[in-house]
Amino acid sequence: MRKATVSTTPRKTPNRTTVADDVYAKLREQLITGTRQPGEKLTLRALAEEFKTSVQPVREAVRRLNAQGGLFIHPNRTISVSAPNHDQFEELLQIRAVLEGLACENAVRHMRDSDIQRIRQLGQRFEREAVHMRPNPLVLARLNRELHFAIYRISRMPQLIKLIENIWIQTSPTLTLAIRHTAQAMTMRDALKARKRLIEAIAQKNPSKARQAMVATINESAELIQRSGILWQFDAIVPSPQNSTETISRQHRI
């Protein structure tokens, strides 16, 4: 009688997503797309109702996004969307310029003609919306994000893309609000020029030139936000990071 053999090969366990993972992904997407307003107040109960789940998965998702800087948990346990003040936002944009310039430069090294055509099409869609007398700010923000990440995904640097996404979690709500304040055809001309130079550099398959053009595009976004004047309203409500040790220790007690 043949003896039964027992396999010693470990079974592969499929990647399972929890309810908290699902809530985190949805709320994170809202932040990256600028659907949520900077400084917007949130509650666990309201989010649980929105995502049709219990409070506990929402609590876990909020803690993760708080650690990434997208949400802020106040000492009294209230929750708000990150609203960086002038100095904090300027720092974040400087980080964006370094990370996204690197991603763009590496992406150009791997680009195929079909990739360039796709990026041209995204740029044209952004331009068609931007030249309207009253462009739709949410559409502009979405097209802007699609264009940027279409480039970054070609870089073959997934860890770098995660870092970039974490910065966008913190900056996109403010950028989208700035577009709402300034989204007129006249004010979008400089943004269009910057993107055209970026796409031209990509089409030329010039990595260093594309990196410089990407940095210029980010700087143009910074000027757009400066013109909107919205950052100054957050200066009085955003706690100083240097003096928030006690606050940070409390942020996980929701």
Disulfide bonds with the S-S distance in Angstrom:
none
